[in-house]
Amino acid sequence: MQEILKEIPIFSGLEASDYNKIARLAYKRHYRSQEIIFREKHPGAGMYVIQEGMVEIIKGLQSGGRHILVVLGDGDFFGELALLDSEPRSATAVAARPTDIIGIFRPDLMDLVKREPRLGVKILMNMVRFISSRLRKTSLKLLEEGRGLPV
Amino acid sequence: MSNGTKSVSIAGRIGRALLFFGTVGIVLYLMRPVYTPIIISFLVAYITAPVVDYFESFGVPRVLSVSIIFIIFFVLFTFSMVFLVPVISEEVQGLANSVPQFLKSSDMKLREWLFRLEPNIPGLNAAEVANQVTAKIRDFGGSFLREVPSYIRGLGSIFVLFILVPFITFFFLKDGRPIKRFFVNMVPNRYFEMTLMLLHEITVNLGGYLRGQMIRMVVISFLIWIGLSIINIPYALVLGLFCGVLNIIPFLGPWLGAIPAAIIAVVTGNSIWLVVLVNLVVQVLDMTVATPVTLGRGTQLPALVVVLVVIIGGHLMGIVGMILAIPVTSVIRVTITVVRENLRSYEFT
């Protein structure tokens, strides 16, 4: 599990003992094919990392249909913003085939941050860098499409 | 799937469910003797877990952090046994020996006041009112002196309280998280996220409430003890502890707690108004400082609910029921509120 966690930007650059501590928080879950991992509009509780399998991220359409936003495979992660707040999920995650998933949830992570402030600061700084990098990419994309304001 | 196959499948599921719940029921029935130590240990671990987390945040390994808490408990326990318990025992014994004299003196004072008031209040039968009030006080005091010791004895033997409870508490504190994970891992995927969040919110709300009440009890007991000692009321320590415990009952508790001190003030020739003043000052400090800091405002029960549950608790378990009614009701209320909000968020209602 430590090898999988090292690939996630939020948990990058930590010490070996830190990965052990995070691994102790994680839950290993198995989902059957077409089993829902979380639903759109439900409160976000945490992030998931695909150990083995495939997950479809699906957006419901107003017309009643569904649109597959992305298909994720081994090592990919999703739902990471739920580590910060309980805002409703923006899409539904469904196991496209039998899938093993590692889940890391916000209450457990915040509990770890309180008990291990040094490790907590590193993780939170990683999260800030990850989110600001995403914001920059989104701003650039909007500028290229002529929709954003010049900074 | 044909109808026949479906019926067999449903029957199989019902059979497995009955077997599972039947087995759980039998195991729970056989475990009856250990419920009390487990519940006490769980509550102690629940209340003290943040202190263990605090030590752990300084890099102290969890086993050592739990051991530090136990050392602190042991020191406090030894201090209590050496200094506090003898004083409390002496005061309780003195109070018990003085009760007949107090009742006689308070009865005389009460009759004196009522006979003075009788000409001015039409329809007042001073003798009858005095008899009824004295009988109520005698019943209240008698039932308190009978029920509290029997309830304490009912908690368990010395082995249970001083060996089993610390032992179980140690492992709840050390392995609380893995134990919780073991049970949460058994929840089906469909309810997994909701269960995690539910448990977290119940822990935060209930833990805060229980810790807040404990701190309030200690603070109020201490302040009443100091206040009554300053105005030279005898048995101030026992009266302080009594007030601290009864303050769990909102609205009624502070006044019920003040009655014994007031009676003792009257019969020993001290000023009842000073006792009232001490209680008022402590209640103002409690309302303005202690309660908002320790409990917040969200856990306050409506006044009507307080009165009803105290009456029901008193009817079911006497004095002990009256004291336990409020914490039990608050625990149930918090749990229902959190469960309802989570079910709504996850669209199960």
Interface residues (C-beta under 8 A of the other chain):
Chain A: Y27 R29 Y31 E35 I36 I37 F38 R39 K41 H42 P43 A45 G46 S86 G103 F105 P107 D111 K114 R115 E116 P117
Chain B: D53 E56 S57 R181 V184 N185 N189 R190 F192 E193 L196 M197 H200 S345 Y346 E347
